[in-house]
Amino acid sequence: MMKRRMIAGLLCGLIATAPITALADSKDDRIAELESEVAALQETVADLKEQLAAGKPTSQDEYNIGEPWVVEGQWKLTVDSVEETDERNEYSDYHPAAVYIVTFTYENIGFEDPDGFSDGLYFVLDDSIVDAGGKMGYSYPGEVTMYPQETPVGATCEGQVCIGVDHPGSFKINVEHYDGNDVEQKATFNVTVDQ
């Protein structure tokens, strides 16, 4: 009888300590997982710091005049300058409060049309203009001297567009373009105009 009680007591003791041991093992495993995640995040931060130091592109949504929008392995697009003009087209149905000539440069660093419809990269920046009053601007038939062209890999193109706005002053150019992997890329250029 005594032997049975001792065996029962030992079994109860083992059963009672088993969850504590399992809990300790589980806690150690979770700590190891968290330490691994922290190490991975530290590596990512170090890589991003290295890219910034090397001048490599990082993801960014908004750019100013002179700042390039780089989509890795695809293109680099820069709004170089903006110039207001007093010239008006007498044959246009539009009567803008201000007309601007926007000069931009794009370089094809690897873009190839996945559908084969074009022979290279092509940008026109007069599609989605938001003027100083929050109203949509528009393409305006004005004097430009450099026209955008389909640009093959390794080549650069300088182009101009003429835009009209109903509210003079600084404006935004919203650009959307599908890359060679058929992924839509977006950027906004903040164009400052001195009044």
DABELMO-V69876 format. One record per residue. N is the residue number from 1. RES is the residue in one small letter. SS is DSSP state (H for helix, E for strand, C for the rest). OMEGA is omega in whole degrees, -180 to 180 (none if undefined). NEAR is the number of other C-alpha atoms within 10 Angstrom. Layout:
n: [N N]
res: [RES RES]
ss: [SS SS]
omega: [OMEGA OMEGA]
near: [NEAR NEAR]
This chain:
n: [1 2 3 4 5 6 7 8 9 10 11 12 13 14 15 16 17 18 19 20 21 22 23 24 25 26 27 28 29 30 31 32 33 34 35 36 37 38 39 40 41 42 43 44 45 46 47 48 49 50 51 52 53 54 55 56 57 58 59 60 61 62 63 64 65 66 67 68 69 70 71 72 73 74 75 76 77 78 79 80 81 82 83 84 85 86 87 88 89 90 91 92 93 94 95 96 97 98 99 100 101 102 103 104 105 106 107 108 109 110 111 112 113 114 115 116 117 118 119 120 121 122 123 124 125 126 127 128 129 130 131 132 133 134 135 136 137 138 139 140 141 142 143 144 145 146 147 148 149 150 151 152 153 154 155 156 157 158 159 160 161 162 163 164 165 166 167 168 169 170 171 172 173 174 175 176 177 178 179 180 181 182 183 184 185 186 187 188 189 190 191 192 193 194 195]
res: [m m k r r m i a g l l c g l i a t a p i t a l a d s k d d r i a e l e s e v a a l q e t v a d l k e q l a a g k p t s q d e y n i g e p w v v e g q w k l t v d s v e e t d e r n e y s d y h p a a v y i v t f t y e n i g f e d p d g f s d g l y f v l d d s i v d a g g k m g y s y p g e v t m y p q e t p v g a t c e g q v c i g v d h p g s f k i n v e h y d g n d v e q k a t f n v t v d q]
ss: [C H H H H H H H H H H H H H H H H H H H H H H H H H H H H H H H H H H H H H H H H H H H H H H H H H H H H C C C C C C C C E E E C C C C E E E C C C E E E E E E E E E E E C C C C C C C C C C C C E E E E E E E E E E E C C C C C C C C C C C C E C C C C C C C E E C C C C C E C E E C C C C C C C C C C C E C C C C E E E E E E E E E E C C C C C E E E E E E E E C C C C C E E E E E E E E C C C C]
omega: [-180 179 179 180 -180 179 179 179 178 178 178 179 178 -180 -179 -178 -179 180 179 179 179 179 179 178 180 180 178 178 -180 178 179 178 -179 178 178 178 178 180 179 178 178 177 179 179 179 178 180 177 179 178 179 -179 -179 180 178 -178 172 -178 -177 -177 -175 -176 176 177 179 178 -177 170 -178 170 -172 178 -176 -176 171 -179 -180 169 -173 -177 174 -178 177 178 178 -178 177 180 -176 -178 -178 175 -180 176 -174 174 177 177 -178 171 180 177 -177 179 172 -180 177 -179 176 -179 171 -178 -178 -179 179 -180 -179 180 179 -178 -179 176 167 -171 -180 -176 -172 -180 174 -174 -175 178 -180 180 180 173 -175 174 -178 -178 -179 -177 171 -177 -179 -177 176 180 172 -171 -178 179 179 -178 -180 178 174 -178 177 170 177 -178 175 178 178 178 -178 177 -177 -179 180 173 178 -177 174 -179 176 178 -177 177 -180 177 -179 178 -178 175 176 175 177 -176 -179 179 177 179 none]
near: [5 7 8 9 10 11 11 12 12 12 11 11 11 11 11 11 11 11 11 11 11 11 12 12 12 12 12 12 12 12 12 12 12 12 12 12 12 12 12 12 12 12 12 12 12 12 12 15 12 12 13 12 9 9 9 11 15 13 10 11 11 15 18 17 16 15 14 18 24 20 18 15 12 18 21 19 21 20 25 18 17 18 12 17 13 8 11 17 12 9 7 11 8 16 14 17 12 19 25 22 19 20 22 23 19 23 22 22 20 20 24 20 16 12 8 8 8 13 14 17 27 17 19 14 22 19 16 17 23 20 22 18 14 12 13 17 25 20 18 22 17 18 14 13 9 13 12 18 16 15 21 19 17 11 14 19 20 18 21 23 24 22 22 26 25 20 18 19 18 15 22 21 21 17 17 15 14 14 20 17 11 11 9 10 12 15 18 18 23 17 21 15 15 9 6]
